[in-house]
Amino acid sequence: MDQRFWISRFRLVAISFSVFLAASVQFAEAQQAIFVVRHAEQSLEGEDPPLTEAGRRRATALATLLKDAAITEIYESGIRRTMETAKPLADTLNLEIKTYPRTDIGGFVGGLRSQHAQDRVLIVSQSLRISRWLKAFGHPADITIAPTDYDNLFVIIPKGDAGSLLLRLHF
């Protein structure tokens, strides 16, 4: 076979590899899905209250709901009620629960995009921070959660330059 044949073959392989790399970089810009949930029902005792019995049942329900969602990372805010909400799913999936920095949500989201590209991530937070999380992931509108609402589950599906798709579910 002549040299032109091999050069054209090499060019075809090089072009195919370049297209693959470009696609990989585009997909690596954001996670497959981000799940954001408020902690479950809490008691009113103490400065860092535990979950109530209803809260423990809700945390178990969340674990049942998300056990097949292919979640690979779980983050919580470092307070008892978020840890206790995340624990049943972490135990089910045999994952370590990590704590996110409560003061720098935007910086954390940037790091999450680069360090956990292609992951499915659960973030357990407090109700007043949910809207900030959603905005950091590209959702433009404010979201309000009533003090008695513990059943919201937000699913963010990044779409690269096109923003993101937000699903608001209840469990």
Phi, psi and chi 1 to 4 in degrees:
 res  aa     phi    psi   chi1   chi2   chi3   chi4
   1 MET       -  147.2  -64.8 -165.1  177.6      -
   2 ASP   -87.8  169.0   70.3  -86.7      -      -
   3 GLN   -63.8  -35.0 -173.9  176.4   11.2      -
   4 ARG   -61.5  -36.9  -75.6  179.3  -73.5  164.0
   5 PHE   -61.4  -47.5  171.7   80.1      -      -
   6 TRP   -68.3  -35.9  -71.0  111.0      -      -
   7 ILE   -65.4  -43.4  -69.4  172.1      -      -
   8 SER   -66.7  -37.4   64.3      -      -      -
   9 ARG   -62.8  -44.9  -80.4  -77.5 -131.2 -152.6
  10 PHE   -61.0  -43.8  176.7   77.1      -      -
  11 ARG   -61.4  -42.0  -75.9 -175.4 -177.0  153.2
  12 LEU   -62.3  -45.1 -179.4   61.1      -      -
  13 VAL   -64.9  -43.1  169.1      -      -      -
  14 ALA   -63.4  -41.7      -      -      -      -
  15 ILE   -65.8  -44.5  -70.0  169.8      -      -
  16 SER   -60.1  -43.9  -62.7      -      -      -
  17 PHE   -64.3  -39.7 -174.7   70.3      -      -
  18 SER   -63.7  -41.6  -63.5      -      -      -
  19 VAL   -63.8  -42.9  168.6      -      -      -
  20 PHE   -60.2  -46.2  170.6   77.1      -      -
  21 LEU   -63.0  -42.1  -78.2  179.0      -      -
  22 ALA   -62.8  -42.6      -      -      -      -
  23 ALA   -64.7  -40.6      -      -      -      -
  24 SER   -63.9  -41.3  -63.0      -      -      -
  25 VAL   -64.3  -42.3  168.6      -      -      -
  26 GLN   -61.3  -44.9  178.4 -176.2    4.8      -
  27 PHE   -71.7  -26.3  -68.2  129.9      -      -
  28 ALA   -75.9   -7.0      -      -      -      -
  29 GLU   -70.4  -21.2  -69.9  177.6   -2.4      -
  30 ALA  -152.9  161.4      -      -      -      -
  31 GLN   -69.7  165.2  -70.5   68.2   42.6      -
  32 GLN   -67.4  -43.8  -69.2 -178.8   -1.6      -
  33 ALA  -158.4  147.2      -      -      -      -
  34 ILE  -124.6  127.9  -61.3   95.9      -      -
  35 PHE  -105.9  126.9  -59.7   83.0      -      -
  36 VAL  -123.0  126.6  179.3      -      -      -
  37 VAL  -136.9  147.0   66.7      -      -      -
  38 ARG   -79.2  150.0  178.9 -171.2 -175.3 -175.1
  39 HIS   -57.1  159.1   60.4   77.0      -      -
  40 ALA   -76.5  177.3      -      -      -      -
  41 GLU   -54.4  135.2  -69.6   88.5  -21.4      -
  42 GLN  -114.9  155.0   69.4 -167.1   37.3      -
  43 SER   -78.8  172.7   75.7      -      -      -
  44 LEU  -102.3    9.4  -60.1  175.9      -      -
  45 GLU   -90.0  134.5   60.1 -173.1   58.3      -
  46 GLY    75.8  175.8      -      -      -      -
  47 GLU   -77.7  -31.2 -163.9  171.2  -61.5      -
  48 ASP  -127.8   75.3 -169.0    8.2      -      -
  49 PRO   -69.7  150.6   25.7  -32.4      -      -
  50 PRO   -81.8  174.8   31.6  -36.1      -      -
  51 LEU   -73.4  151.1  -64.2 -178.0      -      -
  52 THR   -80.7  178.1   61.8      -      -      -
  53 GLU   -60.5  -42.0 -178.3   57.4   36.8      -
  54 ALA   -62.0  -38.1      -      -      -      -
  55 GLY   -65.4  -40.4      -      -      -      -
  56 ARG   -64.9  -38.3  -72.9 -170.4  -69.0  -81.6
  57 ARG   -65.1  -40.0  -75.5 -167.0  -55.4  -87.4
  58 ARG   -67.1  -39.6 -174.0  173.7  -52.7  -82.0
  59 ALA   -61.9  -39.0      -      -      -      -
  60 THR   -66.9  -40.0  -60.3      -      -      -
  61 ALA   -62.7  -39.1      -      -      -      -
  62 LEU   -62.8  -42.9  179.3   66.0      -      -
  63 ALA   -61.9  -41.5      -      -      -      -
  64 THR   -64.2  -42.7  -59.1      -      -      -
  65 LEU   -64.0  -42.0  178.5   68.2      -      -
  66 LEU   -99.2    0.8  -64.6  178.6      -      -
  67 LYS   -60.5  -27.6   70.9  178.5 -179.7  170.9
  68 ASP  -106.1   15.2  -63.5  -38.4      -      -
  69 ALA   -86.3    3.8      -      -      -      -
  70 ALA    61.7   35.4      -      -      -      -
  71 ILE   -69.4  133.5  -70.5  174.1      -      -
  72 THR  -115.4  -13.7   54.4      -      -      -
  73 GLU  -140.6  138.7  -62.4  -70.4  -27.1      -
  74 ILE  -128.4  128.0  -60.5  175.2      -      -
  75 TYR  -123.7  145.1  -73.6   91.1      -      -
  76 GLU  -138.9  170.9   57.3   85.0   29.8      -
  77 SER   -86.3   -4.4   67.9      -      -      -
  78 GLY    94.3    6.3      -      -      -      -
  79 ILE  -108.8  156.3   58.8  175.2      -      -
  80 ARG   -55.7  -45.0 -173.0  173.0  179.2 -179.4
  81 ARG   -67.3  -31.7   58.2 -167.9  177.1  -92.2
  82 THR   -75.0  -38.1   60.3      -      -      -
  83 MET   -62.2  -46.8  172.9   63.0   87.2      -
  84 GLU   -66.7  -28.8  -70.7  179.0   -0.9      -
  85 THR   -71.9  -38.5  -59.1      -      -      -
  86 ALA   -77.7  -26.3      -      -      -      -
  87 LYS   -58.3  -46.7 -170.9  169.0  179.2    2.8
  88 PRO   -58.3  -40.4  -26.7   35.8      -      -
  89 LEU   -69.9  -42.0 -179.1   61.5      -      -
  90 ALA   -59.9  -42.1      -      -      -      -
  91 ASP   -64.7  -42.7  -70.5  -12.5      -      -
  92 THR   -61.4  -42.5  -61.6      -      -      -
  93 LEU   -91.4   -4.9  -60.3  177.6      -      -
  94 ASN    58.2   47.2 -162.1   28.7      -      -
  95 LEU  -113.1  149.7  -68.4  174.7      -      -
  96 GLU   -81.5  135.2  174.0 -171.9  -10.7      -
  97 ILE   -86.7  128.8  -59.8  172.0      -      -
  98 LYS  -109.6  155.2  -60.6  173.8 -177.2  171.5
  99 THR  -104.0  130.4  -57.6      -      -      -
 100 TYR   -93.0  155.8   64.6   79.0      -      -
 101 PRO   -76.0  120.3   25.1  -30.3      -      -
 102 ARG   -70.4  -18.9  -71.6 -171.0  -84.5  172.3
 103 THR   -92.9  -12.5   57.2      -      -      -
 104 ASP  -135.0   67.4 -172.8   14.7      -      -
 105 ILE   -62.2  -44.2  -71.5  174.4      -      -
 106 GLY   -59.8  -45.7      -      -      -      -
 107 GLY   -65.1  -38.4      -      -      -      -
 108 PHE   -64.6  -42.4  175.8   75.4      -      -
 109 VAL   -61.9  -40.9  167.2      -      -      -
 110 GLY   -60.4  -44.3      -      -      -      -
 111 GLY   -66.3  -36.9      -      -      -      -
 112 LEU   -62.0  -41.7 -164.4   63.5      -      -
 113 ARG   -63.1  -36.4  -74.7 -176.1  171.2  137.6
 114 SER   -86.8  -35.5   64.5      -      -      -
 115 GLN   -86.7  -23.2  -65.3  171.2   11.0      -
 116 HIS  -127.6   39.4  -62.4  -66.8      -      -
 117 ALA   -58.9  137.9      -      -      -      -
 118 GLN    74.1    6.4  -62.6  -57.9  -51.2      -
 119 ASP   -89.4  163.3  -76.1  -24.1      -      -
 120 ARG  -111.5  123.4  -66.1 -177.4 -174.1 -177.8
 121 VAL  -120.8  136.0  178.2      -      -      -
 122 LEU  -106.2  131.8  170.2   65.5      -      -
 123 ILE  -120.5  122.4  -62.8  170.0      -      -
 124 VAL  -105.5  124.1 -177.6      -      -      -
 125 SER  -138.1 -176.6 -172.8      -      -      -
 126 GLN   -93.1  157.3  -62.2   96.1  -46.4      -
 127 SER   -58.6  -38.8   61.6      -      -      -
 128 LEU   -71.3  -15.5  -62.5  176.7      -      -
 129 ARG   -98.1  -11.3  -73.1 -161.5  168.3   93.4
 130 ILE   -56.8  -48.1  -62.4  -72.6      -      -
 131 SER   -59.8  -38.9 -168.1      -      -      -
 132 ARG   -64.5  -40.3  -71.7  175.9   32.6 -159.2
 133 TRP   -60.8  -48.4  -81.6  111.5      -      -
 134 LEU   -62.4  -40.3  -59.2  178.7      -      -
 135 LYS   -66.0  -38.5  -77.1 -174.3  174.2 -171.5
 136 ALA   -63.5  -28.0      -      -      -      -
 137 PHE   -92.5    5.9  -78.0  109.6      -      -
 138 GLY   105.9    3.2      -      -      -      -
 139 HIS   -82.1  123.9 -176.1   68.1      -      -
 140 PRO   -77.9  -26.4   27.7  -33.8      -      -
 141 ALA   -93.5  151.6      -      -      -      -
 142 ASP   -72.1  143.7  -77.5  -32.4      -      -
 143 ILE  -119.0  131.6  -61.5  -73.5      -      -
 144 THR  -113.8  135.5  -56.9      -      -      -
 145 ILE  -119.6  125.3  -61.7  175.3      -      -
 146 ALA   -64.8  150.7      -      -      -      -
 147 PRO   -57.2  -24.6  -23.3   31.8      -      -
 148 THR   -97.8    3.7   56.7      -      -      -
 149 ASP   -94.1  116.1  -75.3  -12.5      -      -
 150 TYR  -120.2    6.6  -66.0   93.4      -      -
 151 ASP  -106.6   12.5   65.6  -14.2      -      -
 152 ASN   -81.2  134.8  -73.6  -87.7      -      -
 153 LEU  -132.5  119.8  172.0   62.8      -      -
 154 PHE  -104.0  133.4  -61.6   92.4      -      -
 155 VAL  -118.3  120.3 -177.2      -      -      -
 156 ILE  -107.5  125.5  -55.7  159.2      -      -
 157 ILE  -116.2  102.5  -57.9  169.2      -      -
 158 PRO   -63.1  141.1  -20.4   32.9      -      -
 159 LYS  -123.4   33.6  -62.9 -178.6  150.3  -71.6
 160 GLY    63.9 -130.9      -      -      -      -
 161 ASP   -67.5  -17.5  -67.0  -22.0      -      -
 162 ALA   -83.1    7.2      -      -      -      -
 163 GLY    91.6 -137.8      -      -      -      -
 164 SER  -149.7  159.0   60.9      -      -      -
 165 LEU  -101.1  131.9  171.8   66.6      -      -
 166 LEU  -116.0  127.3  175.2   68.3      -      -
 167 LEU  -112.3  131.5  -55.9  173.4      -      -
 168 ARG  -111.9  116.0 -175.6  175.7 -170.8  172.1
 169 LEU  -117.4  166.9  -51.3  171.3      -      -
 170 HIS  -129.6  141.2  -62.6  -87.2      -      -
 171 PHE  -132.7      -   68.8  101.3      -      -
